Amino acid sequence: MFQRARSEEQREIRRQAILDTAAEMLAEMPVAAVSLNELSRRVGLAKSNVLRYFESREAVLLELLDFFLESWLAALADELVAGIDAQEAPEARAGQLADVLSRSLADRVVLCDLFGAQGGVLEHNVSVEVVKRHKRSSLARLAAMTELVRRHVPELDDDQAQLFCLMSLVSAGALSAYASPPPSVLAAYEDEPALGVLHRDLRDALRASFTSALLGVLPRA
């Protein structure tokens, strides 16, 4: 059990402990299952004390979304360098970009789950100030991703690359939920395989989505 934080350093340690605990919970359960009561229990603080550092469960998860997104973009820069051949034609590089992005995001299910919850859940029950801070950070991350995409597919202009990046992240959230059906749906597919004809692996679904989007905006000679 934590003692009362009396210095700014102690408050920051407490705040980071809350974020770390929430991240551990997300590794075990979907976003929807993360509750403030359980978070408080695991971190060893009363719920009222957790609320001294974050105004709501959603505020905690929005901050984690930004952290996971920043970490992913740092790793993505190296993955793109390794996975894209600068000597290839634009269409080939676009396909390589789609492959790297789909593999990278499919390996980060928690990040995709947070993307899926962002608009419908996480941006509710938070103050205007929290939303403004989150949106500023999101725009900075989007700009960084846009720059990465243009570095490898410079045939796209800024607007095209930014739109592709935005739609890619939205698609990752939506497809993550669709590609991970609940046990009852999986049981139905097992009993009657024809029902699962449109069910796709997350990486395959992301690759198809990203490839279609890129080829749609890539300038034609």
Secondary structure in CASP SS format (residue, H / E / C, confidence):
PFRMAT SS
TARGET T0000
AUTHOR 0000-0000-0000
METHOD secondary structure of the structure
MODEL  1
M C 1.00
F C 1.00
Q C 1.00
R C 1.00
A C 1.00
R C 1.00
S C 1.00
E H 1.00
E H 1.00
Q H 1.00
R H 1.00
E H 1.00
I H 1.00
R H 1.00
R H 1.00
Q H 1.00
A H 1.00
I H 1.00
L H 1.00
D H 1.00
T H 1.00
A H 1.00
A H 1.00
E H 1.00
M H 1.00
L H 1.00
A C 1.00
E C 1.00
M C 1.00
P C 1.00
V H 1.00
A H 1.00
A H 1.00
V C 1.00
S C 1.00
L H 1.00
N H 1.00
E H 1.00
L H 1.00
S H 1.00
R H 1.00
R H 1.00
V H 1.00
G C 1.00
L C 1.00
A C 1.00
K H 1.00
S H 1.00
N H 1.00
V H 1.00
L H 1.00
R H 1.00
Y H 1.00
F C 1.00
E C 1.00
S C 1.00
R H 1.00
E H 1.00
A H 1.00
V H 1.00
L H 1.00
L H 1.00
E H 1.00
L H 1.00
L H 1.00
D H 1.00
F H 1.00
F H 1.00
L H 1.00
E H 1.00
S H 1.00
W H 1.00
L H 1.00
A H 1.00
A H 1.00
L H 1.00
A H 1.00
D H 1.00
E H 1.00
L H 1.00
V H 1.00
A H 1.00
G H 1.00
I C 1.00
D C 1.00
A C 1.00
Q C 1.00
E C 1.00
A C 1.00
P H 1.00
E H 1.00
A H 1.00
R H 1.00
A H 1.00
G H 1.00
Q H 1.00
L H 1.00
A H 1.00
D H 1.00
V H 1.00
L H 1.00
S H 1.00
R H 1.00
S H 1.00
L H 1.00
A H 1.00
D C 1.00
R C 1.00
V H 1.00
V H 1.00
L H 1.00
C H 1.00
D H 1.00
L H 1.00
F H 1.00
G H 1.00
A H 1.00
Q H 1.00
G H 1.00
G H 1.00
V H 1.00
L H 1.00
E C 1.00
H C 1.00
N C 1.00
V C 1.00
S C 1.00
V H 1.00
E H 1.00
V H 1.00
V H 1.00
K H 1.00
R H 1.00
H H 1.00
K H 1.00
R H 1.00
S H 1.00
S H 1.00
L H 1.00
A H 1.00
R H 1.00
L H 1.00
A H 1.00
A H 1.00
M H 1.00
T H 1.00
E H 1.00
L H 1.00
V H 1.00
R H 1.00
R H 1.00
H H 1.00
V C 1.00
P C 1.00
E C 1.00
L C 1.00
D C 1.00
D H 1.00
D H 1.00
Q H 1.00
A H 1.00
Q H 1.00
L H 1.00
F H 1.00
C H 1.00
L H 1.00
M H 1.00
S H 1.00
L H 1.00
V H 1.00
S H 1.00
A H 1.00
G H 1.00
A H 1.00
L H 1.00
S H 1.00
A H 1.00
Y H 1.00
A H 1.00
S C 1.00
P C 1.00
P C 1.00
P H 1.00
S H 1.00
V H 1.00
L H 1.00
A H 1.00
A H 1.00
Y H 1.00
E H 1.00
D H 1.00
E C 1.00
P H 1.00
A H 1.00
L H 1.00
G H 1.00
V C 1.00
L C 1.00
H C 1.00
R C 1.00
D C 1.00
L H 1.00
R H 1.00
D H 1.00
A H 1.00
L H 1.00
R H 1.00
A H 1.00
S H 1.00
F H 1.00
T H 1.00
S H 1.00
A H 1.00
L H 1.00
L H 1.00
G H 1.00
V H 1.00
L C 1.00
P C 1.00
R C 1.00
A C 1.00
END
